[in-house]
Amino acid sequence: MDKTIVVAVENRVIHQRYKKIIKKTSKFKAHDEKNECKIGDKVRIVECRPLSKGKRTRVVEVIERAK
């Protein structure tokens, strides 16, 4: 998967029955044109036209680099 990254987006929701806050994670494949993203980077993605079967977002900017 050249020029592709997988972005994990974490959401917190309240469980309907137990009223406990749980974390749900959604994973998106995003197009990284310059291959500049590394593991642990925080990035901003935006929806675009379908680029492949599972890739419908692209990287706009790298917000924070991994240490």
Backbone as CSV, one residue per row, in Angstrom:
resi,resn,N_x,N_y,N_z,CA_x,CA_y,CA_z,C_x,C_y,C_z
1,MET,0.834,-1.178,0.000,0.000,0.000,0.000,0.880,1.242,0.000
2,ASP,1.391,1.595,-1.148,2.209,2.785,-1.277,1.311,4.013,-1.239
3,LYS,1.748,5.053,-0.551,1.019,6.316,-0.403,-0.308,6.151,0.330
4,THR,-0.391,5.167,1.209,-1.611,4.938,1.989,-1.253,4.832,3.462
5,ILE,-2.058,5.479,4.301,-1.907,5.343,5.745,-3.252,4.931,6.329
6,VAL,-3.222,4.338,7.511,-4.443,3.977,8.226,-4.544,4.890,9.441
7,VAL,-5.644,5.629,9.501,-5.864,6.599,10.571,-6.915,6.044,11.518
8,ALA,-6.603,5.993,12.804,-7.554,5.531,13.816,-8.170,6.749,14.496
9,VAL,-9.504,6.809,14.479,-10.241,7.900,15.115,-10.980,7.316,16.304
10,GLU,-10.707,7.863,17.493,-11.285,7.331,18.728,-12.434,8.223,19.191
11,ASN,-13.607,7.621,19.413,-14.777,8.340,19.909,-15.186,7.763,21.249
12,ARG,-15.672,8.626,22.128,-16.184,8.177,23.424,-17.699,8.266,23.390
13,VAL,-18.349,7.166,23.758,-19.808,7.116,23.791,-20.250,6.509,25.115
14,ILE,-21.474,6.804,25.497,-22.033,6.254,26.727,-22.823,5.000,26.376
15,HIS,-22.540,3.909,27.080,-23.249,2.652,26.865,-24.700,2.830,27.305
16,GLN,-25.635,2.353,26.470,-27.056,2.582,26.734,-27.537,1.940,28.030
17,ARG,-27.128,0.721,28.273,-27.630,0.000,29.442,-26.842,0.315,30.710
18,TYR,-25.505,0.311,30.609,-24.670,0.407,31.805,-24.218,1.828,32.121
19,LYS,-24.492,2.772,31.251,-24.162,4.189,31.464,-22.677,4.423,31.729
20,LYS,-21.845,3.593,31.138,-20.402,3.709,31.291,-19.825,4.275,29.988
21,ILE,-18.817,5.119,30.108,-18.177,5.679,28.919,-17.242,4.631,28.327
22,ILE,-17.439,4.326,27.048,-16.583,3.367,26.354,-15.957,4.049,25.140
23,LYS,-14.827,3.515,24.699,-14.128,4.055,23.543,-14.437,3.195,22.328
24,LYS,-14.795,3.836,21.235,-14.997,3.148,19.965,-13.978,3.707,18.979
25,THR,-13.355,2.830,18.219,-12.328,3.234,17.271,-12.785,2.947,15.851
26,SER,-12.679,3.959,14.996,-12.954,3.807,13.572,-11.630,3.934,12.834
27,LYS,-11.416,3.091,11.843,-10.185,3.147,11.064,-10.506,3.573,9.635
28,PHE,-9.746,4.543,9.137,-9.911,5.042,7.783,-8.597,4.900,7.039
29,LYS,-8.666,4.471,5.781,-7.487,4.488,4.920,-7.449,5.848,4.243
30,ALA,-6.286,6.496,4.290,-6.147,7.835,3.731,-4.974,7.879,2.760
31,HIS,-5.101,8.723,1.739,-4.071,8.879,0.715,-3.040,9.895,1.191
32,ASP,-1.775,9.491,1.208,-0.657,10.351,1.605,0.232,10.528,0.382
33,GLU,0.011,11.597,-0.368,0.668,11.799,-1.657,2.190,11.858,-1.546
34,LYS,2.715,12.480,-0.495,4.161,12.677,-0.371,4.850,11.634,0.495
35,ASN,4.123,10.662,1.022,4.678,9.646,1.928,5.420,10.287,3.100
36,GLU,4.830,11.323,3.693,5.502,12.054,4.762,5.049,11.640,6.158
37,CYS,3.986,10.872,6.283,3.448,10.497,7.597,4.182,9.283,8.157
38,LYS,4.422,9.325,9.462,5.057,8.223,10.180,4.091,7.691,11.226
39,ILE,4.430,6.567,11.842,3.594,5.977,12.888,3.563,6.909,14.093
40,GLY,2.377,7.203,14.576,2.211,8.051,15.745,1.916,9.507,15.436
41,ASP,1.989,9.914,14.170,1.673,11.293,13.799,0.180,11.559,13.950
42,LYS,-0.155,12.800,14.306,-1.552,13.227,14.309,-1.778,14.003,13.023
43,VAL,-2.779,13.588,12.247,-3.017,14.188,10.938,-4.463,14.646,10.810
44,ARG,-4.676,15.558,9.872,-6.023,15.993,9.527,-6.367,15.364,8.177
45,ILE,-7.530,14.711,8.109,-7.955,14.071,6.867,-9.256,14.708,6.405
46,VAL,-9.518,14.604,5.109,-10.742,15.144,4.537,-11.288,14.131,3.531
47,GLU,-12.606,14.075,3.429,-13.246,13.145,2.510,-13.064,13.640,1.078
48,CYS,-12.866,12.705,0.152,-12.700,13.052,-1.256,-13.338,11.957,-2.111
49,ARG,-13.115,12.030,-3.402,-13.668,11.017,-4.303,-13.018,9.670,-4.008
50,PRO,-13.668,8.570,-4.371,-13.059,7.253,-4.136,-11.752,7.097,-4.912
51,LEU,-10.686,6.761,-4.196,-9.378,6.562,-4.813,-9.088,5.087,-5.042
52,SER,-9.731,4.227,-4.271,-9.633,2.780,-4.447,-10.838,2.164,-3.753
53,LYS,-10.842,0.850,-3.626,-11.992,0.166,-3.027,-12.271,0.631,-1.604
54,GLY,-11.242,0.836,-0.799,-11.457,1.194,0.598,-10.911,2.553,0.995
55,LYS,-10.434,3.336,0.021,-9.770,4.606,0.334,-10.586,5.774,-0.214
56,ARG,-11.169,6.562,0.729,-11.998,7.688,0.333,-11.644,8.978,1.073
57,THR,-10.484,9.015,1.686,-10.024,10.218,2.380,-8.584,10.509,1.974
58,ARG,-8.170,11.752,2.199,-6.783,12.120,1.917,-6.248,12.969,3.056
59,VAL,-4.941,12.988,3.200,-4.285,13.745,4.264,-4.166,15.197,3.817
60,VAL,-4.640,16.118,4.660,-4.538,17.544,4.369,-3.267,18.111,4.985
61,GLU,-3.015,17.763,6.271,-1.826,18.272,6.945,-1.448,17.359,8.097
62,VAL,-0.188,17.461,8.490,0.294,16.762,9.677,0.236,17.769,10.820
63,ILE,-0.602,17.488,11.814,-0.792,18.413,12.931,0.363,18.323,13.916
64,GLU,0.734,17.090,14.269,1.783,16.883,15.272,2.611,15.671,14.883
65,ARG,3.926,15.841,14.902,4.841,14.741,14.586,5.024,13.842,15.800
66,ALA,5.267,12.557,15.551,5.550,11.608,16.632,6.944,11.880,17.182
67,LYS,7.112,11.612,18.458,8.407,11.867,19.092,9.309,10.677,19.000
